Amino acid sequence: MNIAPDSKVKTSLVLQMQNYFRSLPLNRGSVILDHYIQCLLRVLTAEEGVSMEQKVSDIESSLARCLQADEQQKNWAFRNLILYKIWENNLGNQPNVDPLRALYIIVAEYAFIKLLTAASVHERGRLEWDDVTNIVYSFHSRSQHNSEVAKNFHRHIETVRTGDDLSMIHLLT
């Protein structure tokens, strides 16, 4: 069964998450994450007459081409990232947390990190693994190192959910 990507879900997620991170007070990692958010916003708004959904699709294609060309890493880094997040969050074993909701949060974080990377690739014309490291590090320092921020962040992500969790599948396509 093929599921057609729905870039509207990804675009909505990107807009919600960048808005959330830009509203936080400055702390460790904020300047670096903001640099990549600004890159993403530049790429998504660069061409008049092209929808943000189309730009999301374009930058994802740029990233896919670069990953395919990278003989050493390919998709391993991103696969390992999502596997690490599943392990770190003890998915399915968190008391008082619906496993599907926890998985949605992991997938939303993964999709946002991947889109920030895709924007950097699109703007530079090449994949820099230092950028991936910077994005992951700054994202986690902004979203995970303060329990109140993490709770608010998860609440903010919930605004993108459609309620039936099908949007999670679109984030993975």
Phi, psi and omega in degrees: 000124177264134177249122180289133178299142176244096183292344178296321179296315180295319179297316178299316178300312181301313182295318178295314185289319179294323177298317180298309183294326180286343179272348182284151173295154181297142172202188180304129177091348186292321181294318181292313180298319179298324177303315181285328174295317178298320176301313180299315180295322177299314182295319183287339183245008187293318186254123174289146178085356177249125183293155177298324179300318178293321179295321176301314179298319180297314183289328175295323177295320177300315179296316181300319178297316180293320179294321179296324181283340182278101185294330184276315187263316187043235182265003185301318183298316181288323176298315179295326178298311182291325176296319177298316181297322177296315179294311183302321182275001179051048187308130179088349182239016179274127178293138176063022177233124177296125183302324180292323177294317179298319178295322178300317179298315179299314181294321179297316177298314179301313181297320180294315178299318180294321178290324175298318178295317180299321178295318178298316178299315182297319182287320182278331184086007180202161178267126175246117182294336173297325176296317179300314179300314180298319180295311181297313181299309184292323177300312182290326178292332179276329189253341190244338190274004177223118187298325179292318177297316180299317180297314179295322178299314180296322177296320180294319179298326181302335181293341179273332182301140179272356178095337180255001178066006174292333179298333178298321179297320179295330178290335180270347182278000000 
